[in-house]
Amino acid sequence: MKELWVKDREFYRSTFRIGLPIVFQGMITIGVNMADTMMLGQLGEIPLAGSSLANEFINIFMIMCMGMGYGAAVLTATYWGSGDRMSLKKVMTIMLRICMCISLIFTCAALAFPGQIMSVFSSDPLIIESGSQYFRISAFTFVPMGLSLTLTAVLRSVRETRFPLYMAVIALFTNVFFNWVFIFGHLGAPRMEIRGAALGTLLSRLIETLCFLIYLFRVDQKIEYRVRDLFLRCRDLVGNYIRYCIPVLISDTLLGLGNSMTAVIMGHIGASFVAANAIIAQVVRLSTVFNQGISSAASVITGNTIGAGKRELARDQGRTFWCMSIVIGILAALVILGASPLVISTFRITEETRTVAAELMWAVALMVVFQTLQSLLTKGVLRGGGDTRFLMVADILFLWCLSIPLGYFTGIVAGCTPFVIYCALKADWAVKSVICSVRLFRGKWIKM
């Protein structure tokens, strides 16, 4: 019987050296989201629900970008571990070309069909109009957002975590400042309300992406990627990219679409449910941010270890990461139960929304344990091991064949309580936790 905890101090130092900057970056991002939510919450439930549902469409794009970025990182982490810099650059070039194409498609869709997109998420005309106003400005964020998200993933794969953290700090201050100015009309600016939130996010993204490109093309000495590398011939690595990265992109895209389907179900339940979920979601992100850092560290370390040819060590490290996720999940549940009542009390919402939020809190605290475990396995260890096709099937199968039908039945057909609806919508987390844990301990996930 193998021991569950690796006895190697350097392993733990590497985990926290990679993971902690990602944790801090995640906390800063959450701070930005919470600031947006709280500012819009001062305007009432309609702007809050409108921006929340509009961001569900944007989240599809963000998840696709993370799929592109972390799919590429499966290869770049391995090439970094083996010292093959040219192959690393070629993978980045393929990734950036795909990213630009998808970003432009989303930009055109948001500009041309804002009302139609919002009508998918809600039947309330006020929410649809509010979200459409948000789209008309936020549509221009797709290109800079895509570049910053994908480049962040690749930089992390070569153990460069400080610069993305610095960019997150810049994003925090610029986003909060611009939102404060344009939502409420301070410093002589027009009062734009929900459109001001979109403009603040756009300006923040433009500044962040400009800094990323300057760093990548002029400053970075690890990858040494330069403008001329955008024109590299990459045909020799297209097969590898398709084999390992495209399953991640497909998996994350369908996962994003599935999450949006759960938002559609919530949107048709009512504005109170949407607003309550938007409030609780901020606490969930805060409570799981440490797990995101460990998951990213697990993917990088696993990829580097396999790239160095150390198969058995990768298995031992995987079991230790599994144990870490259990501990983190329990701590996250306690944070949710402790912080949610305080967060809920800061919003100007109806008593009905407050009651729904309080009930959702208990469901979230239960399911977050499964969320942290399946996230560390699917986005961390197994993905870092190259087991991307198995993960693609697992993500698609359980979300689309289990959670979405259960959520529709409990939320729209049966009219169950918020607790039951939320657990049904997230049932795939529990199933994936079990299936992926079995996969991990059997050791069939490592692809050399």
GULUMSE-72949 format. One record per residue: residue in one letter; x, y negated, z of N, C-alpha, C, O, CB in turn. Coordinates in steps of 0.1 Angstrom, whole numbers, plus 2048, in hexadecimal, padded with zeros to 3 digits. Glycine has a CB too. Example, Ala and Ser with C-alpha at 12.3 -4.5 7.8 and 13.67 -1.06 7.14 Angstrom:
residues 2
a88483984E87B82D84E88482184E88E82185587182D85A/s88081684788980B84788180084F8867F585088D806839/
***
This chain:
residues 448
m80880C8008008008008097F38008117F18097F680080C/k8077EB7F680F7DF7F580B7D57FF7FF7D480280E7D97E7/e8147CD8048117C380D80A7B780680C7B57FA81D7BD815/l8007B180D7F97A68078007998067FD7907FE7EB7A580E/w80979780F81078A81081F78C80C82679381280F78481E/v8237848018317857FD83A77F80883777480D83277D7F0/k84578680A84E78181485A77A80D86577F80D85478C81D/d85776E80886176680185E7588028547537FD86176A7F1/r86675180A86374380D86373A80185C73080086D73E817/e86C73D7F786D7357EB8607367E385C72C7DD87873A7E3/f8597417E484C7437DD8427397E383B7327DB8467517DE/y8417387F083872F7F683C7207F48337177F2837732805/r84971E7F484D7107F184A70C7E38457017E185D70F7F4/s84C7157DA8487127CC8397107CA8357077C384D71D7C3/t8317187D18237177D081E7097D58167027CE81C7217D9/f8237057E081F6F87E68266EC7DE8206E17DD8226F77F5/r8326EE7D98396E47D18316E17C48306D67C08476E87CE/i82B6EB7BE8236EA7B28156E67B680F6DD7B08236F67AA/g8106EC7C08016EB7C37FE6DE7CA7F36D87C77FD6F57CC/l8066D97D38026CD7DB8006C07D37F76B97D580D6CA7E6/p8096BD7C98076B27C07F96B37B97F26A97B68126B07B6/i7F66BF7B57E96C27AE7DE6C07B77D36BA7B37E96D07A8/v7DF6C47C47D56C17CE7D36B27D07C86AD7D07D96C87DC/f7DE6AB7D17DD69C7D37D66967C77CE68D7C87EB6967D6/q7DA69B7BB7D46957AF7C56987AF7BD6907AB7DB69B7A2/g7C16A57B37B36A87B37AC6A07BD7A069B7BA7B26B77B7/m7B269D7C97AB6947D37A96867CE79F6807D07B36947E0/i7B36817C67B16747C07A66747B679E66A7B67BF66F7BA/t7A667E7AE79B67F7A478D6807AA7846797A679D68B79B/i78D6877B57806887BC77D67B7C27716777C27816937C8/g7876737C77846667CD77E65D7C27756557C57916607D2/v78365E7B677E6567AB76F65A7A97676517A778665879E/n76C6677A875F66B7A57556677B174A6637AE75F67B7A4/m75A6687BD7526657C874F6567C87446517CB7586687D5/a75964E7C475763F7C474D63C7B97446337BB7646387C0/d74E6437AD7446417A37366447A872C63D7A6747649796/t7356507AE7286557B372264B7BD7166487BD7296637B9/m72A6477C772563E7D17216307CC71862A7D173063D7DC/m72962B7C272561E7BD71861F7B57106177B77316197B3/l7176297AD70A62B7A56FF62F7AF6F362B7AC70C63679B/g7026367BA6F86397C36F162D7C96E662D7CE6FE6427CE/q6F96227CA6F36157CF6E860F7C66E06077CA6FE60B7D1/l6E86147B96DF60F7AF6D26177AF6C86137A96E560F7A1/g6D26237B66C662B7B66C96397B06D463C7AB6BB6257AF/e6BE6417B06C064F7AB6C065179C6C765A7976B46577B1/i6BA6487956BA6497866C86477806CC6507786B063F780/p6CF63C7836DC63B77E6E66467836EE64B77B6E262D782/l6E464B78F6EC6557956E966278D6F36697896E96577A3/a6DD66578A6D96727836DD6707746E267A76E6CA674784/g6DC66476E6DF6627606EE66475E6F266B7556DB65475C/s6F665E76670566076570966E76871267476170C65676E/s70367577270668277570468C76A70C6947676FE687782/l6F868A7636F56937586FC69074C7006997446E6693755/a6FF68374970868073E71668674071C68A73670967073D/n71A68674C72868C74F72869B74E7336A174C72C68875D/e71C6A174E71C6AF74B7206B273D7276BC73A70E6B574E/f71C6AA7347206AB72672F6A97257376B071E7186A271C/i73469E72B74269B72B74A6A67327556A972E74568E733/n7446AC73C74B6B874374D6C373A7576CB73B7436BC74F/i7446C57307466D07267536CD71F75C6D671D73B6D171C/f7556C171B7626BD71476E6BE71D7786C47197616AF70F/m76C6BA7297786BB73377C6CA7357886CD7357746B5740/i7726D27367756E173877B6E672C7846EF72D7686E873B/m7776E272077E6E671378C6E27137956E970F7766E1707/c78E6D571779C6D07187A56D87227B06DB71F79C6C171C/m79F6DB72D7A76E47377A96F17317B36F873479F6E4744/g79F6F77297A17037227AD7027187B570B71879570871B/m7AD6F87117B86F67077C56F470F7CF6FA70B7B66E96FE/g7C56EC7197D26E97217D76F57287E36F97277CF6DE72A/y7CE6FC7307D37077387D471472F7DC71D7337C970A743/g7CD7147247D071F71A7DE71E7157E57287147C571F70F/a7E17127117EF70F70C7F97127178047167157F0701707/a7F570E7247FE71072F80271F73280C7227377F870A73B/v7F972872E7FC73672F80973972781274072C7F073F72A/l80A73371B81673571382272C71782D731718813733705/t81F71F71A82A71671D83171A72A83D71872B82470871E/a82971F73482F72474083972F73E84373074482472874B/t83473873583D74473284974072A85474472D83574E72A/y84773772085373271885C72A72186972A71F84E72970C/w85772372B85F71B73486872573C87372373F85771273D/g86173074186873A74987374174187D74574785E74474E/s87174373487B74972C88574072588E74471F874752721/g88373372788C72972188A72671389372070C89A72D724/d87F72970D87C7276FF8757196FD8697196FC8747326F8/r87D70F6FB8777016FB8706FE6ED8666F76ED8826F76FD/m8757036E286F7016D58617076D48587006CF8787066CA/s8607136D98527196D98497116E283D7106DF8537286DD/l84E70C6ED8467046F68406F86EF8356F56F084E700702/k8496F16E78456E56E083B6E86D58316E16D38516DF6D9/k83C6F46CE8336F76C48256FA6CA81B6F66C48387046BD/v8257016D58187036DC8116F66DF8056F46DD81970C6E8/m8196EC6E48136DF6E780E6D86DB8036D26DB81E6D66EE/t8156DA6D08106D36C38036D96BF7FA6D26BB81B6D56B8/i8026E66BF7F56ED6BB7EA6E86C47DF6E56C07F66FC6BC/m7ED6E76D17E36E36DB7DE6D56D87D26D26D87E86E46E9/l7E76CB6D67E46BD6D47DC6BC6C77D36B36C77F06B56D3/r7DF6C36BD7D76C26B07C96C76B27BF6C06AE7DE6CA6A5/i7C76D26B97B96D76BC7B26CD6C57A66CA6C37BA6E46C3/c7B96C76CF7B36BE6D87AE6B16D17A36AD6D47BD6B96E3/m7B56AC6C87B16A06C17A46A36B879B69A6B87BC69B6B8/c7A46AE6B27986B16AA78C6B36B27816AD6AF79B6BF6A2/i78D6BA6BD7816BC6C677D6AE6CD7716AC6CE7846C66D1/s7866A66D07836996D677B6906CD77268A6D17906926DB/l77F6906C17786886B776A68D6B47616856B27806876AA/i76869A6B475B6A06B375169B6BE7466976BC75B6AF6B2/f75669C6CB74E6986D674B6896D67416856DA75669C6E3/t7556816D27536726D174866F6C773F6676CA76066B6CC/c7486756BB73E6736B17306776B67266716B474167A6A4/a72F6836BD7236886C271D67F6CD71167C6CC7256966C8/a72567A6D67206716E171B6646DB71265E6E072B66F6EB/l72265F6D171E6526CB7116536C370964A6C372964C6C3/a71065E6BB7056606B26F86656B96ED6626B47096696A7/f6F966D6C36ED6746C96ED6736D86EB67D6DE6ED6836C4/p6EE6676DE6EE6676ED6E166B6F36E06726FD6F16596F1/g6D66666ED6C966A6F26C56786F16C067E6FA6BE6626EB/q6C967E6E56C668C6E36CE6956ED6C969F6F26CA6906D5/i6DB6916EF6E36996F96DD6987076DC6A270E6F26936F9/m6D968C70B6D368A7186C669271A6C26977246D167C71C/s6BE69370F6B169970F6B26A87126A96AF7166A9697703/v6BE6AE70F6C16BC7126C26BE7216BE6C87266CE6C070B/f6C76B47286C96B57366BE6B173F6BC6B574B6D56AD73A/s6B56A87396AA6A374169E69F7386A069B72D6AE69774A/s6926A073E68669C73668168E73B67868973667B6A6738/d68868974668467C74B68967174269566F74068A67A75A/p68066973C68465E73368E65473969664E73267865772D/l68C65174669564774C6A364D74E6AD64574C68F64375A/i6A46597516B165F7536B86607456C465E7446B066D759/i6B066473B6B566572D6BB6577286C66577236AB66A723/e6B464D72B6B863F7276C463B72E6CE6357296AD635728/s6C463E73B6D063A7446DD64273F6E763C73E6CD63E753/g6DB64F73C6E76567386EB65272A6F76527276E3665738/s6E264E7216E564A7146EE63D7146F763B70C6D964770B/q6EA63471D6F362871F70162B72370B62571F6EC61F72A/y70263572C70F63A73071763F72572363D72370E64473B/f71164771C71764D71171D64370772864670170E65770A/r71663970471A62F6FA7276296FC72E6246F370F6246F8/i72C62970973962470C74363070F74E63070A73961B718/s73E63971674764471B74B64D70F75465571074164D725/a74464C7037486556F87566526F475D65B6EE73F6516EC/f75B6466F67696436F27746496FB7806476F976B6346F1/t76F64F70677965570F77E66370B78866871177365671D/f77866970277B6776FE7896796FA7906826FE77167C6F4/v78E6706F179C6726EC7A66706F77AE6796F979E6686E0/p7A66656FE7B06647097AF66E7147B96737197AF65670F/m7A26727177A067C7217A668971D7AC69072479167E724/g7A468D7107A969A70B7B869A70B7BE6A470F7A469C6FD/l7BF68F7077CD68F7087D36907167DC6987187D2682701/s7CD68971F7D268972D7D06977337D969B73B7CC67E735/l7C469D7317C16AA7387CA6B57327CF6BD73A7B36AD736/t7CC6B67257D46C07207E36BF7237EA6C87267D26C1710/l7E86B27227F66B07267F96B37348036B77387FA6A2722/t7EF6B073D7F06B374B7F36C274D7FC6C67557E46AE753/a7EB6CA7467EC6D97487FA6DD7448006E674A7E16E0740/v7FF6D873880C6DD7338176D873C8206E073F80E6D8725/l8166CC7418216C774A8216CF75782C6D275C81E6B874E/r8166D375C8156DB76881C6E97658226EF76E8076DD76D/s81A6EE75981F6FC75682F6FC75683570675881A700749/v8356F07558446EF7568486E97638536E57658496E774A/r83F6EA76D8416E577A8436D677C84A6D278584D6ED780/e83E6CE77383E6C07748306BC7798276BA7718416B9766/t82F6BA7868226B778C8226A87928176A379581F6C0798/r82D6A279382D69579982768A79081F68179483B69179D/f82B68A78382668077A81768077981067677A82C68276C/p81068C77780268C7777FC6877837F16807837FD69A774/l80268978F7FE68379B7FE67479B7F566D79F8066897A7/y80966F79680A6607957FF65A78C7F965078F81865C78F/m7FC6617817F265D7787E465D77F7DB65577D7F166676B/a7E26677887D566878F7D465C7987C965779A7D5675797/v7DF65879F7DF64C7A77DB64079F7D26387A47EC64A7AE/i7E163E7947DD63378B7CE6337877C76297877E663377E/a7CA6407837BC6417807B263D78B7A86377897B965077B/l7B66417977AE63E7A37AC62F7A47A062A7A57B46437B0/f7B76287A57B56197A77AF61279C7A760979E7C36137AA/t7B361678F7AD60E78479E61278279660977F7B5612777/n79A61E78478C62278278361B78D77961678A78B631783/v78861C7997806167A477F6077A27746017A47866197B2/f78A60179E78A5F279D7815EE7917785E57937985ED79A/f7825F478677A5F177A76B5F477C7635ED77877F5F876D/n7685FF78375A6027867545F778F7495F378D75961078D/w75C5F479A7575E97A37545DC79B74B5D579E7615E77AE/v75D5D979275B5CD78A74F5CD7817475C47817685CA782/f74E5D87797445D876F7365DE77372C5DA76D7495E0763/i7365E777D7295EC7827215E07887155DF78672B5F778B/f7285D97917215CF7997235C079471C5B77987265CF7A7/g72C5BF78A72E5B17847365A878C73359C78E7215AB782/h7415AD79274A5A579A75559E7927565A17867515AE7A5/l75B59479776658D79176258678476A58577A77259678F/g75658278375157C77774C58576C74858076175B573772/a74E59276D74A59C76373B59D76373459B76E7515A9765/p7355A27587265A47587235B076072A5BA7617215A6749/r7175B07667125BB76E70D5C67647025C475E7075B7778/m7145D17627115DB75870A5E875E7065F075671D5DE750/e70A5E976B7055F577270A60276C71660476C6F55F5771/i70260B76770761876271161775771A61F7556FC62175E/r70F60D74E71860A743726606748730608742713600739/g7265FF7547325FB75A73A60675F74760675F72F5F1766/a73361176473A61D76874162375D74D62875E73162776F/a73B62475174162A74574C62174075762773C73662B73A/l74B61474175660C73C76260D74576E60D7417515FD73B/g76060D75276B60F75C77261C75A77F61C75A76560F76A/t76B62775777263475477A63374778563874776763F753/l77462C73D77B62B73078862473279362872D772624726/l78861973879461173A79F6187427AB61873F791603741/s79A61F74C7A36277547AA63274C7B663474D79C62D761/r7A26397447A764473C7B163F7327BB64572F79C64B735/l7AF63372C7B862D7227C662A7287D062D7227B262171C/i7C56247347D262173B7D962E73E7E562F73C7CF619748/e7D26387447D86457487DF64C73C7EA65073D7CE64E74E/t7D864C7307DD6537257E964C71F7F265371A7D265571A/l7E863F71F7F463771980063B72180B63D71C7F162871A/c7FF63B72F80B63F73780F64D73481B65073480763D746/f80665673280966472F81266572281C66C7227FD66D72E/l80D65E71881465F70B82265870C82C65E70680C658700/i82364D71383164771583A65171C84665271882F63A71D/y83565772783D66172E84166C72584D67072583666573B/l83867271E83A67E71684567C70B84E68370982D683710/f84367070484B66E6F88586676FB8616686F38436666EE/r85966070686565870986D65C71687965971686164A70A/v86666172086C66372D86F67173087A67473586365D737/d86667B72D86768973287468F72C87768E72085B69172D/q87B69673588869D7328876AC7338906B373089369873A/k87B6B17388796BF7398766C672C87D6CF72786E6C3744/i86B6C17268666C771986D6C070E8706C67038576C6718/e8706B370F8756AA70586D6AA6F88726AC6ED8846AF702/y8606A96FA8576A86EF85669A6EA8556916F28486AD6F3/r8586986DD85968B6D784F68A6CC8496946C78676886D2/v84D67E6C784267B6BC8456846B083B6896AA84366C6B8/r8516866AC85468F6A184F69D6A284D6A469986368F69E/d84D6A16AF8496AF6B283A6B16AE8366BD6AE84C6B36C0/l8336A66AD8256A76A98246AD69B8196B269781E69A6A9/f82E6AD69382E6B26858366BF6838396C36788346A767C/l8386C668E83F6D368E8376DD68682A6DD6868426D869C/r83E6E667F8376F16798356FD68383F70168983F6F666C/c82970168682670969182071768D81A71E69581D70269B/r82171A68081A72667C81E73368381673C68581B72866D/d82B73368683073F68D82A74269B82B74D6A083F73F68E/l8247386A181F7396AE80F7396AE80973A6B982472F6B7/v8097376A37FB7366A27F47436A77EA7436AE7F6733694/g7FA74E6A37F575B6A87F675D6B77EC7616BD7FD7676A2/n8017596BD8027596CC7F87506D27F17536DC8107566D0/y7F67446CC7ED73A6D27DE7406D17D773F6DB7ED72D6CA/i7DB7466C67CD74C6C57CC7576CF7C17586D57CB7516B6/r7D675F6D07D576B6D97D37676E87CB76E6EF7E17746D8/y7DA75D6ED7DA75A6FB7D274D6FE7CC74C7097E8759700/c7D27436F57CC7366F97BE7356F47B57306FC7D472B6F2/i7BA73A6E97AD7396E47A37406ED79873B6EF7AB73F6D6/p7A674C6F379C7526FC79A74970878E74870E7A175F701/v7A474270D7A273871879972D71479072871B7B073371D/l79C72770779371C70278572170177C71A7057997176F5/i78372D6FB7757326F976E73470776373070977573F6F1/s77673A71077173D71D76D73072576272F72A77B745726/d77672672577371A72C76871272576070B72C78071272D/t76771371875D70B71174F71171474670A71775F70C702/l74E71E71374172571673E723725732723729741733712/l74872372D74672173C74171373E738710746753722744/g7467097367416FB7377336FA73272B6F373974A6F2730/l73070172772270072271970772C70E70372E722707714/g71E71273271571973C71371074870870F74D71C726741/n71D70974D71B6FF7587126F475470A6F075D7296F975C/s7126F07487096E67436FA6EB7426F16E474570D6E1735/m6F96F873F6EC6FE7406E66FE74E6DA6FC7506ED70D73A/t6EF7007586EA7007656E66F17696DC6EF7706F5704770/a6ED6E77636E96D97646DC6D775E6D46CF7636F46D075F/v6D96DD7526CC6DC74B6C16E17546B76DA7566CD6E473E/i6C36EC75A6B96F27636B76E876F6AB6E67736BE700769/m6C26E37756C06DA7806B96CD77B6B06C87826CE6D6786/g6BC6C876F6B66BC76A6A76BE7686A06B476A6BC6B875D/h6A36CA7656946CC76368D6CF7706816D07706926D7758/i6956D277A68E6D478768A6C678D67F6C57926986DA791/g6926BC78B68E6AE78F69A6A67936A56AB7956856AF79B/a6976987936A268F7966A86917A46B368E7A669D680794/s69F6957AD6A46977BB6AE6A27BC6B86A17C369869A7C4/f6AC6AD7B46B66B87B56C36B47AE6CD6B77B36B06C47AD/v6C26AC7A36CE6A879C6D669E7A56E26A07A66CA6A078F/a6CF6957AB6D668B7B46DC6927C06E868F7C36CD6807B8/a6D569B7C66DA6A27D16E66AB7CD6F06AB7D56D06AC7D7/n6E66B17C26F16B97BD6FD6B07BA7096B47BD6EE6C17B1/a6FB6A47B570669B7B270D6977BE7196957BF70168F7AA/i7056957C970B6917D671369C7DC71F69B7E070068C7E0/i70D6A87DC7146B47E27206B87DA72A6BD7E070A6C07E3/a7206B67CD72B6BA7C47386B37C87436B87C77286B77B6/q7376A67CD74369F7D27496A67DD7566A77DE73F6907D5/v7416AB7E77476B27F274D6BF7EE7586C37F373C6B57FD/v7476C67E474C6D37DF7596D17D97636D87DB7426D97D5/r75B6C67D07686C37CA7726C17D477E6C57D37666B77C0/l76F6B97DF7786B67E977D6C37F17886C47F47726AC7F3/s7736CC7F37766D87FB77E6E27F37856EA7F976A6DE800/t77D6E27E67846EC7DD7906E77D77976EE7CF77A6F17D3/v7946DA7DA7A06D47D37AD6DC7D67B56DD7CD7A16C67D6/f7AE6E17E27BA6E87E67BB6F57DE7C66F97D97BB6EB7F5/n7B06FB7DC7AF7087D47B37057C57BA70D7BF7A270E7D4/q7B06F97C07B36F67B27C36F57B17C86F97A77AD6E97AE/g7C96EF7BB7D76EE7BB7DE6FB7BC7E76FE7B47DC6E57C7/i7D97047C47DF7117C67DC7197B97E57217B57D97197D2/s7D17187B37CE71F7A67D771B79B7DD7237947BF71C7A2/s7DA70E79A7E37097907F170E7937F871278A7E36FA78F/a7F570E79F8027137A38037227A080E72679C8057107B2/a7F87297A37F97387A07FA73A79180274478E7EC73E7A5/s7F47337897F573577A80373277680973976E7EB72C773/v80972777B81772377782172D77C82973277481A71577C/i82073178882A73A78E82974878883374E78582873B79E/t81C74C78681A75977F82075977182776376D80C75D77F/g81D74F76982374E75C83274D75C83875475481D742755/n83874676584674576684C75276A85775676484A73A76F/t84675977384B76677884B77076D85577876B84476B784/i84077176683F77B75B84877774F84E78074983077B755/g84A76A74D85376674286176A74686A76C73D853757741/a86576B75387276F75787377F75787D78475B87576A765/g86878675486879475386679B7618697A776287579974E/k86179476B86079A77885179F77B849798781864790783/r84D7AA7758407AF77583B7B27838307AE78883E7BB76C/e8427BA78B83E7BE79883D7B27A28347B27AA8487C879E/l8467A87A084679D7A98397957A68337907AF8527947A7/a83579479982878D79681C79479C81378D7A182678D786/r81C7A179D8117A87A48117A57B38067A27B88137B77A2/d81D7A57B981D7A27C78187947CA8117917D382C7A37CD/q81D78A7C281877C7C380977B7C18037737C88207737B9/g8047837B87F57827B57ED7867C17E37807C47F278B7AA/r7F27917C87EB7957D57EB78A7DF7E17887E77F07A27DA/t7F67837E07F77797EA7EE76D7E77E87677F08067747EB/f7EE7697DA7E575F7D67D67627D97CE75A7DD7E675C7C7/w7D376F7D87C57747DB7C27717E97B776C7ED7C47837D8/c7CB7747F27C97728017C87638037BF75F80B7D5778809/m7D075B7FD7CF74C7FF7C17477FB7BC73F8037D97457F6/s7BB74C7F17AE7477EC7A374A7F679A7427F87AB74D7DF/i7A47567FD79A75980779A74F81279074A81779C76880C/v7A674D8177A87438227A373581E79C72F8267B7742827/i7A77318127A372480D79472380C78E71880F7AA720800/g78D72E80777F72E80577772C81276D72481377A73A7FE/i77C73281C77573182A77772382F76D71D83477B73B834/l78371D82E78571083277D70682A7776FC83079470C831/a77B70881D7736FF81576470081975E6F5819774704806/a75F70B81D75170C82274F70482F7456FD83074E71B825/l7597048377586FD8447596EE8417526E684876470084D/v7616EA8377616DB8337546D782E74F6CC83276C6D9829/i74E6DF8267416DB8207366D982B72F6D082B73C6E6816/l7366E383472C6E283F72E6D68487256D084E72C6EF847/g73B6D284A73E6C785273D6B984B7386B085274C6C8857/a7406B983F7416AB8387346A883173169C83074C6AB82E/s72C6B182C7206AE8247166A582C71169C8257196BB821/p7126A883870969F83F70E69083F70668783E7066A384D/l71B68E84172068184171F67A83371C66E83272F681846/v72268282972267C81B71367981771066F812728686811/i70A68281A6FC6808176F667481D6EF66C8176F468D81B/s6FB6718296F56658316FA65882B6F464E82E6FA66683F/t70465882270964B81C70164781070363B80C71864D819/f6F864F80B6F164C7FF6E36478016DC64B80B6F06587F6/r6DF63D7F96D16387FA6C86417F16C663E7E56D16297F5/i6C364B7F76BB6557EF6AE6587F76AC6548026C36627ED/t6A465E7F06976617F669966C8006A367380068D6647EB/e68F66E80868F67981268F68680B69569081068367781C/e6886878006876947F86956987F46996A37F567E6937EC/t69D68E7EE6AA6917E96B36957F56BC69D7F36B06857E2/r6B268E8006BA69180C6B869F8116C16A68156B7687817/t6AB6A38106A86B18156AE6BC80B6B36C68106986B3815/v6AD6B97FE6B26C27F46C16C37F66C76CE7F66AF6BD7E6/a6C86B87F86D66B77FA6DB6BF8066E56C78066DC6A97FB/a6D36BE8116D66C681D6D56D581B6DD6DC8216CD6C1829/e6CB6D98136CA6E78116D46EC8076D96F78096BC6EA80B/l6D86E47FD6E26E87F46F06EA7FB6F86F27F86E46DE7E9/m6F26E28066FE6E380E7016F181270C6F68116FE6D9819/w6F76F88176F970581C6FB70F8117037198136EC70A824/a6F570E8066F77167FB7067157F570C71E7F26ED7147EF/v70A7087F57177057F072270B7F972C7117F57196F67EE/a72070A80672970F81072B71E80F73672481172570B81E/l72072580B7207338097287377FD7317407FD712739809/m7247317F272A7347E57387307E273F7357D972172F7DA/v73D7267EA74A7207E875572B7EA76072A7E574C7147F0/v7527347F375C73F7F675E7477E976A74A7E6757748802/f75374A7E27557517D675B7497CB76374D7C27477577D1/q75873C7CB75D7337C176C7327C27737337B87577247C3/t7727317CE78072F7D078773C7CB79273C7C578472C7DE/l7817487CF7887547CB7887577BC79275A7B67817607D2/q77C7557B677C7577A778474D7A078975079576E7587A2/s7847417A578C73679E79B73979E7A27387947897287A5/l7A073D7AA7AE7407AB7B274C7A27BD74C79C7B27437B9/l7A97567A07AC7617987AB75E7897B47617817A376D79C/t7A075878579D7557777A574A7727AA74A76678E753775/k7A773F7797AF7347757BE7347797C672B7757A8727779/g7C173D7827CE73E7877D674A7837DC74B7797CE73C796/v7D575578C7DD76078B7DB76877D7E476A7767DB76A796/l7CE76C77B7CC77476F7CE76C7627D37727587BD77976F/r7CB7607627CE7587567DD7567547E27577497C774A758/g7E475475F7F375275E7F975F75980475F7537F974E76B/g7F376B75C7F87787587F477B7497F87857447F2782760/g7ED7727437EA7747347DD77C7327DB7807277F577A72E/d7D677F73D7CA78873B7BE77F7377B378073D7C678F749/t7C077872C7B676E7287A977472179F76E7237BC76471F/r7AB77F71A79F78571379678B71D78978A71C7A478F709/f79B79172879279773278B78B73977F78D73C79B79F73C/l79278173C78B77574378176F73A77776A73F79676B747/m78376E72D77976972476C77072576176B72677F769716/v76D77E72576178672675A78473374E783734765795723/a76278473E75C78374B75577674D74A775752767784756/d75C76B74975575D74A74875D74273E75874775F753745/i74876273673D76072E73176A73272676573474076471F/l73577673572B78073872377D74571677D74473178D73A/f72A77A75072277875D71B76B75E71176A76472C77A768/l72176075771A75375870D75474F703750754723748753/w70F7587437047577396F976273B6EE76073870975872B/c6FE76E7406F47797426EF77B7506E57827526FB78673E/l6F57747596F07757676EC76876D6E07667706FB77B770/s6F575E76E6F27527766E774976F6DE7447756FF74A777/i6E97477626DF73E75B6D174475B6C873D75E6E473C74D/p6CF7517576C27567586BC7567676B07537696C2765753/l6C47597716C075977E6BC74B7836B27487896CA75E788/g6C574177F6C27337826B572E77B6AE7277826CD72A77E/y6B373276F6A772D76869A73376F69072C7716A7732759/f69B74077269074677968D74078668173D78969275577A/t69773F78F69573A79C69172B79C6897267A56A173C7A5/g69772379369571579368971078B6827077906A170E78E/i68671677F67C71177666F71A778664714778680711768/v67172777866573077866073278665472F78866973D772/a66873678F66373A79D66372E7A665B72F7B066C7447A2/g66A7237A366A7177AC66F71A7BA6697167C465C7127AD/c67A7217BB6807257C86867197CF68670E7CA68A7307C6/t68B71C7DB6917117E369E70D7DD6A47157D66937167F2/p6A37017E06B16FD7DB6BC7077DE6C57097D66B46EF7E0/f6BB70D7EA6C57167EF6C67227E56D07267E06C371B7FD/v6BA7287E26B97347D96BD7307CB6C57387C46AB7397D9/i6B97247C66BC7207B86CB71F7B76D17247AD6B57137B5/y6D27187C06E07167BF6E87237BF6F17257B76E570D7CA/c6E472C7C86EB7397C96E97417BC6F27487B86E67417D5/a6DD7407B66DB7477AA6E374179F6E97497966CC7467A6/l6E473479E6EC72D7946FB73179470273078A6EA71E794/k7007347A070E7377A27117467A571B7497AA71372E7AE/a70774E7A270975D7A571576379E71A76C7A26FC7647A1/d71975D79272476278B73176179373A76979172675B77D/w73275779C73E7567A47407627AC74B7687AD73D7497AD/a7357677B37367737BB73A77F7B37437877B87297767C3/v7347817A873778D7A074678D79A74D79779B72D78E794/k74A78179575778079076278279B76D78779975977278A/s75F77D7A776877F7B276B78E7B57767927B77627797BF/v7617967B47627A57B676A7AB7AA7747B27AC7557AB7B8/i7657A879E76B7AE7927797AB7907827B378D7637AA785/c77C79E79278A79979079379E79B79F7A079978A78A78F/s78E79F7A77967A57B279A7B37AF7A67B77B178F7A47C0/v7917BB7AA7947C97A679F7C979B7A87D179B7877D07A1/r79D7C07927A77BF7867B57BB78C7BF7C17877A27B477C/l7B57B27957C27AE79B7C97BA7A27D57BC79F7C07A37A5/f7C27C17AA7C97CB7B27CC7D77AA7D57DF7AE7C07CF7BE/r7C57D979F7C97E57967D57E178E7DC7EB7887BD7E878D/g7D97D478D7E57D17867E57D17777EF7D27707F07D978B/k7D97D17717D87D27627D77C475B7D57C474F7CC7DA75E/w7DA7BA7627D87AD75D7E57A67587E479B7527D37A4768/i7F07AC7597FD7A67558007AA7468017B67438097AB75E/k8017A073E8047A173081279B72D81478F72D7F979A727/m81B7A472B8297A072982B79A71B8367957188337AC72B/
***
